[in-house]
């Protein structure tokens, strides 16, 4: 089949560090009268980490349908990238669709497909592939199900939000795509189609390990050169510590105490943290070498342990 290329392809190799994408809109559409499969927003891998910060990433959206069109993943790093971090972003798989032809509509695909990876989602919206149109049954090629749907074997189910080995999530909305609406079109025309249920929505997350993180450390927005930037912590009263690193690391569970996300190597900055709730406002120097620098932050309180991480990229 004619397969559309991804909007962006990662071509790293193992041990080549991090791929960082910031403030980008990644995706597009595809001519379903020519291509059989639409392209992913981001495809490939090979790096140690993919960091997607304040981006909008979409699987391709079909147009000019001649039959049915399959959903396209937004991020697809099948087995080639150990860690995916999404922060402050929108990640949505493309929809499956049909032109009301008498046949099934393919089920939706995952917004993030990373079956061998750890996926960290912070302050983001992720949604699996839904359905662009309804399905008419009772016409040629698609028999009317005996009972209103959901119906096994009919396709048209929503895609998962995330497929991964492990998912850690904070401050985010993760949803599966909507299943297709099914109609009885046995007598169409002349009569209008009759609602006949719908196929299941996709699950938010498919992973052996799912870790929800507390919303206890927040950024008020991206730090910019020459601007002020505020960090908010929602820890109990009493002193604590703030850790700042220039890179992340594979999430490590600290028992008891939560999860550690920061690269512990130098330079790791440690600052005293006042009792919570509290804020820290910083003036970012207007210095060009700081542009694009990543800031990974976590706090620790003796009573509650480690907070969730905050990840920001210094911009203009």
C-alpha positions, 0 to 999 in steps of 0.5 A, spaced: 500 500 500 501 507 499 504 509 506 505 516 507 511 518 510 511 521 518 511 528 519 518 528 523 522 522 523 528 520 529 534 517 526 538 517 532 542 511 535 543 508 541 547 512 546 546 518 542 543 522 548 537 526 547 532 528 542 529 535 544 523 538 541 520 545 543 514 549 541 513 545 535 506 543 531 508 537 528 503 533 524 498 534 517 493 531 513 493 525 508 490 524 501 486 518 502 484 517 495 492 516 494 495 513 500 492 507 504 495 509 511 497 516 513 503 518 517 505 519 524 506 525 527 513 523 530 516 516 528 523 512 529 527 513 535 534 510 537 536 516 542 536 515 550 530 520 551 525 523 547 523 530 550 517 533 547 516 540 550 510 545 549 508 542 542 502 540 538 503 533 535 498 530 531 497 523 527 495 525 520 488 527 518 485 523 512 481 527 506 478 525 500 476 518 502 474 513 497 472 507 502 475 507 509 481 510 512 485 508 518 487 512 524 495 514 524 499 515 531 501 521 533 508 519 537 510 512 534 517 509 537 516 502 537 521 498 541 527 503 539 527 508 545 527 507 552 524 513 555 519 518 552 517 525 556 511 529 554 511 536 558 506 542 557 504 539 550 498 536 546 498 529 543 492 526 539 492 520 534 489 521 527 482 519 526 479 513 523 474 515 518 469 512 512 465 515 506 459 512 508 461 506 504 458 499 506 464 496 510 468 497 517 471 503 519 478 501 522 479 501 530 483 507 532 490 507 534 494 510 540 496 517 540 503 515 544 505 508 541 511 506 545 511 499 548 518 498 550 519 505 553 517 508 560 513 514 558 512 520 563 507 525 561 506 532 565 501 537 564 499 535 557 493 532 553 493 526 550 488 522 546 487 516 542 484 516 535 477 516 534 472 516 529 471 521 524 464 519 521 458 514 523 458 507 521 451 505 517 449 497 517 444 493 514 447 495 507 451 491 503 457 489 506 456 490 513 450 486 516 446 489 521 448 486 528 443 482 532 443 487 538 445 494 538 452 495 539 458 495 542 459 489 538 465 484 538 468 483 531 465 490 528 472 494 528 471 502 529 473 502 537 477 508 539 484 507 540 488 508 546 491 514 549 498 511 551 501 504 549 507 503 553 511 499 558 511 504 564 507 510 564 508 516 570 503 521 569 501 528 573 497 534 571 494 531 565 488 529 561 489 522 558 483 519 554 482 514 549 479 515 542 471 515 541 468 509 538 464 509 532 457 511 532 453 505 529 446 506 525 441 501 522 441 503 515 437 497 513 431 502 510 435 508 508 433 510 503 427 512 504 427 512 511 433 515 515 438 511 519 436 509 526 441 509 532 444 502 533 449 503 539 456 505 539 463 501 539 467 502 545 471 508 547 479 506 547 482 505 554 486 511 556 493 507 558 495 500 556 501 499 560 503 493 565 505 499 570 501 506 571 503 511 576 499 517 578 503 522 581 501 528 585 500 535 583 505 538 588 510 542 584 508 547 578 510 551 573 506 558 572 509 558 564 515 557 560 521 561 563 524 566 558 530 570 557 530 576 561 523 574 564 520 572 570 518 565 572 515 562 578 515 555 581 509 553 586 510 548 591 504 545 595 508 541 600 506 541 607 509 546 612 516 545 614 522 546 611 524 542 605 529 541 599 529 543 591 533 540 586 535 542 579 538 539 574 540 540 567 537 533 565 533 527 566 534 520 568 530 513 568 525 514 573 527 511 580 522 509 585 525 511 592 521 506 597 519 510 601 519 517 598 516 517 591 520 517 584 526 520 582 527 523 575 533 527 575 540 526 573 544 526 579 550 528 576 553 534 576 551 540 576 545 538 581 543 544 584 540 543 591 536 549 594 533 550 601 525 550 600 520 554 605 514 551 608 509 550 603 504 552 600 509 557 597 512 560 591 519 562 588 520 567 583 526 568 579 529 573 574 531 569 568 538 573 565 537 575 558 543 571 556 543 567 549 547 561 552 541 560 556 536 559 550 534 552 550 537 550 556 533 544 560 531 545 567 529 539 571 526 540 578 523 536 584 522 538 591 523 533 597 519 534 604 521 530 610 513 528 611 511 527 604 517 525 600 519 527 593 514 531 589 512 530 581 518 533 577 517 539 573 521 540 566 521 546 562 526 549 556 528 556 557 525 560 551 526 567 548 
